[in-house]
Amino acid sequence: MSFTWRRRRAASYFVVLLGLVLVGAVYATITGSAEAATPSAPSSAQIAKGRQIFQQTCSSCHGLQAQGTAVAPSLIGVGSAAVDFQVSTGRMPAKEPGAENDRKPPALTKEEQRAVTAYVASLAGGPAMPTPAEVSTAGANTGLGQQLFTADCAQCHNFDGAGGALTQGKSAPALTESTPTQMYEAMLTGPEAMPVFNNTTITPQEKRDIISFVTGTRAEPNPGGFSLGRVGPVTEGLVAFLGLLLFMVLASMWITAKHRKTETTDE
């Protein structure tokens, strides 16, 4: 009986040990996946390369130490999200002051962009670049994104993200070529005339909802013919009516002027 009790006790210990091993294996798998999904920290070599590129292409405006000058602001503390947005959209390095609002093909390669971003981010803190998981629109609420975009973005970027004119000669760029990462970074950092929508003002999930709406409108057909910002058939009909009315007024004025000219000649 004593032998049987010892066997049962040993078996219970074995079951507990096996359970601990399984729990450890599952934990290692989960943490390993999380670490793999997290971008690795930039190396010292990458930061050094970024510093070299920065001094060659950016320091003439932003200063050798990114401290800012009379023609360009300081980049200390702006964060990697702001730098990545500017260089990935070709706005920076700017060929001339005042042209940074225009989207252009990037002047730097992907590797050079990452290096410059890593260098500026190493100077001080700031909003970090979003990860692929943070900008993923899987499971996003497109309907809520439309409401948020209409309330917070449409007055500048137009109802379909086509862009529009602002005051003092500025303009809101079109979102037709913006990637989800670039849109997320723009909301997070507020480039140029755009206000900052931090994660308290617009939560990360709401940012993904907005991105889902903007990217979704690109694939939607426009059955109304010529687009007027997708503001609806009533407004488009009004524009057509006013255009036709203007044409009729001009035609009447031309016919009247021609008739008077004919009467004067006869006299």
SULFEN-V483567 format. One record per residue. N is the residue number from 1. RES is the residue in three letters. SS is DSSP state (H for helix, E for strand, C for the rest). D_CENTER is the distance of its C-alpha to the mean C-alpha in Angstrom with 1 decimal. Layout:
{{N;RES;SS;D_CENTER} {N;RES;SS;D_CENTER}}
//
This chain:
{{1;MET;C;73.5} {2;SER;H;72.2} {3;PHE;H;70.9} {4;THR;H;69.0} {5;TRP;H;67.4} {6;ARG;H;66.2} {7;ARG;H;64.7} {8;ARG;H;62.8} {9;ARG;H;61.6} {10;ALA;H;60.5} {11;ALA;H;58.7} {12;SER;H;56.8} {13;TYR;H;55.7} {14;PHE;H;54.5} {15;VAL;H;52.4} {16;VAL;H;50.8} {17;LEU;H;50.2} {18;LEU;H;48.7} {19;GLY;H;46.4} {20;LEU;H;45.2} {21;VAL;H;44.5} {22;LEU;H;42.5} {23;VAL;H;40.4} {24;GLY;H;39.8} {25;ALA;H;38.7} {26;VAL;H;36.3} {27;TYR;H;34.8} {28;ALA;H;34.6} {29;THR;H;32.7} {30;ILE;H;30.1} {31;THR;H;29.5} {32;GLY;H;29.5} {33;SER;H;26.8} {34;ALA;H;24.7} {35;GLU;H;25.3} {36;ALA;H;24.5} {37;ALA;H;21.1} {38;THR;C;20.4} {39;PRO;C;19.3} {40;SER;C;22.3} {41;ALA;C;22.6} {42;PRO;C;22.5} {43;SER;C;26.1} {44;SER;H;28.1} {45;ALA;H;28.4} {46;GLN;H;24.7} {47;ILE;H;24.4} {48;ALA;H;27.4} {49;LYS;H;26.0} {50;GLY;H;22.8} {51;ARG;H;25.2} {52;GLN;H;27.1} {53;ILE;H;24.2} {54;PHE;H;23.0} {55;GLN;H;26.5} {56;GLN;H;26.8} {57;THR;H;23.7} {58;CYS;C;22.3} {59;SER;H;25.4} {60;SER;H;26.9} {61;CYS;H;24.5} {62;HIS;H;23.3} {63;GLY;C;26.7} {64;LEU;C;28.2} {65;GLN;C;27.1} {66;ALA;C;23.7} {67;GLN;C;25.6} {68;GLY;C;24.6} {69;THR;C;26.9} {70;ALA;C;27.8} {71;VAL;C;25.2} {72;ALA;C;22.2} {73;PRO;C;21.2} {74;SER;C;21.8} {75;LEU;C;19.3} {76;ILE;C;21.3} {77;GLY;C;19.6} {78;VAL;C;16.0} {79;GLY;C;15.1} {80;SER;H;13.6} {81;ALA;H;9.9} {82;ALA;H;10.3} {83;VAL;H;12.4} {84;ASP;H;10.4} {85;PHE;H;7.5} {86;GLN;H;10.5} {87;VAL;H;12.7} {88;SER;H;10.6} {89;THR;C;9.8} {90;GLY;C;13.5} {91;ARG;C;13.4} {92;MET;C;15.5} {93;PRO;C;18.3} {94;ALA;C;19.1} {95;LYS;C;22.4} {96;GLU;C;23.4} {97;PRO;C;22.6} {98;GLY;C;20.7} {99;ALA;C;19.0} {100;GLU;C;15.8} {101;ASN;C;13.9} {102;ASP;C;14.6} {103;ARG;C;12.5} {104;LYS;C;15.0} {105;PRO;C;15.9} {106;PRO;C;15.4} {107;ALA;C;18.6} {108;LEU;C;18.6} {109;THR;C;19.1} {110;LYS;H;17.1} {111;GLU;H;19.9} {112;GLU;H;19.9} {113;GLN;H;16.2} {114;ARG;H;16.9} {115;ALA;H;20.1} {116;VAL;H;18.9} {117;THR;H;16.2} {118;ALA;H;19.0} {119;TYR;H;21.4} {120;VAL;H;19.4} {121;ALA;H;18.6} {122;SER;H;22.4} {123;LEU;H;23.4} {124;ALA;C;22.4} {125;GLY;C;20.2} {126;GLY;C;16.8} {127;PRO;C;13.5} {128;ALA;C;13.4} {129;MET;C;10.9} {130;PRO;C;10.3} {131;THR;C;12.8} {132;PRO;H;12.7} {133;ALA;H;14.6} {134;GLU;H;12.1} {135;VAL;H;9.4} {136;SER;C;12.3} {137;THR;C;12.9} {138;ALA;C;16.6} {139;GLY;C;18.6} {140;ALA;C;15.9} {141;ASN;C;17.5} {142;THR;H;16.2} {143;GLY;H;18.8} {144;LEU;H;17.7} {145;GLY;H;14.0} {146;GLN;H;15.6} {147;GLN;H;17.6} {148;LEU;H;14.9} {149;PHE;H;12.9} {150;THR;H;16.3} {151;ALA;H;17.2} {152;ASP;H;14.3} {153;CYS;C;12.1} {154;ALA;H;14.6} {155;GLN;H;16.9} {156;CYS;H;14.6} {157;HIS;H;12.4} {158;ASN;C;15.5} {159;PHE;C;16.3} {160;ASP;C;14.9} {161;GLY;C;11.7} {162;ALA;C;14.1} {163;GLY;C;13.6} {164;GLY;E;16.6} {165;ALA;E;18.9} {166;LEU;C;19.0} {167;THR;C;22.0} {168;GLN;C;23.5} {169;GLY;C;22.5} {170;LYS;C;18.7} {171;SER;E;16.2} {172;ALA;E;12.8} {173;PRO;C;11.2} {174;ALA;C;11.1} {175;LEU;C;8.2} {176;THR;C;10.8} {177;GLU;C;9.8} {178;SER;C;6.0} {179;THR;C;6.1} {180;PRO;H;5.5} {181;THR;H;5.2} {182;GLN;H;3.0} {183;MET;H;1.0} {184;TYR;H;4.1} {185;GLU;H;4.9} {186;ALA;H;4.6} {187;MET;H;6.5} {188;LEU;H;8.5} {189;THR;H;9.7} {190;GLY;C;9.8} {191;PRO;C;10.1} {192;GLU;C;13.2} {193;ALA;C;14.4} {194;MET;C;11.6} {195;PRO;C;13.0} {196;VAL;C;12.1} {197;PHE;C;11.5} {198;ASN;C;12.9} {199;ASN;C;14.0} {200;THR;C;17.2} {201;THR;C;16.0} {202;ILE;C;13.5} {203;THR;C;14.5} {204;PRO;H;12.5} {205;GLN;H;14.1} {206;GLU;H;13.2} {207;LYS;H;9.4} {208;ARG;H;10.3} {209;ASP;H;12.5} {210;ILE;H;10.1} {211;ILE;H;7.9} {212;SER;H;11.5} {213;PHE;H;12.6} {214;VAL;H;10.2} {215;THR;H;10.8} {216;GLY;H;14.4} {217;THR;H;15.2} {218;ARG;C;14.9} {219;ALA;C;18.0} {220;GLU;C;20.0} {221;PRO;C;22.9} {222;ASN;C;23.8} {223;PRO;C;27.6} {224;GLY;C;28.1} {225;GLY;C;28.2} {226;PHE;C;26.7} {227;SER;C;23.4} {228;LEU;C;23.4} {229;GLY;C;20.0} {230;ARG;C;21.3} {231;VAL;C;22.9} {232;GLY;C;25.9} {233;PRO;H;29.4} {234;VAL;H;31.1} {235;THR;H;29.1} {236;GLU;H;29.3} {237;GLY;H;33.0} {238;LEU;H;33.5} {239;VAL;H;32.0} {240;ALA;H;34.3} {241;PHE;H;37.2} {242;LEU;H;36.7} {243;GLY;H;36.4} {244;LEU;H;39.6} {245;LEU;H;41.4} {246;LEU;H;40.5} {247;PHE;H;41.9} {248;MET;H;45.1} {249;VAL;H;45.6} {250;LEU;H;45.3} {251;ALA;H;47.6} {252;SER;H;50.2} {253;MET;H;50.2} {254;TRP;H;50.7} {255;ILE;H;53.6} {256;THR;H;55.2} {257;ALA;H;55.1} {258;LYS;H;56.5} {259;HIS;H;59.3} {260;ARG;H;60.3} {261;LYS;H;60.5} {262;THR;H;62.8} {263;GLU;H;65.1} {264;THR;H;65.4} {265;THR;H;66.4} {266;ASP;H;69.0} {267;GLU;C;70.6}}
//
